[in-house]
Amino acid sequence: MEKKKEAIHFVATGGTIDSFYNGIKDTATPRKESIIPAYLEMLKLYEKVKFTQVCMKDSRELTKADLQKILKTVEKSPYSKIIITHGTYTMPDTARFLKNNLKKKNQTIILTGSMIPLEGFSPSDGGFALGYAIAQIQILPAGIYVCMNGKVFNPDEVVKVLSEGRFSSVFNK
């Protein structure tokens, strides 16, 4: 009898990765529904994928109630591998919030996103970010991580460096 395969649980919160260009506002605006499930289906992954949409917001608009919903979704998830797609502005804050408030310690949780929307822009870093997170979740031990720009960061060290358009460690690792 074959062992039941574990799924990767994707939790969407919005952010640029799940946005479109809004000409009226002259900025990227989160969609009403995530496009990530369709993108993942197109990849024909070997891993099973489960998907939960918590909210679809620019991360600067996430409220304490939204953070509690993210925390509750992770706490209630029966899966040990969770990838949270998130806006880049407050991603480090949410990673630290989860690290400080998550009671379960047996899950590998990765927060990722992109600087350019996944759909409608070429090139976008969104596909790479998702692929990198999927690869890393296969090998990282239980814990909370931010995976951006081809690097894995601990929540206590990660910062978004606006002037460089990427994430970095406060320890300059």
Salt bridges, closest charged atoms under 4 A:
GLU47 OE2 - LYS81 NZ 3.81
ASP58 OD2 - ARG60 NH2 2.76
ASP66 OD2 - LYS57 NZ 2.58
ASP93 OD1 - ARG96 NH2 3.27
GLU119 OE1 - ARG31 NH2 3.17
ASP156 OD2 - LYS99 NZ 2.22
GLU157 OE1 - LYS173 NZ 3.79
GLU164 OE1 - ARG166 NE 3.15
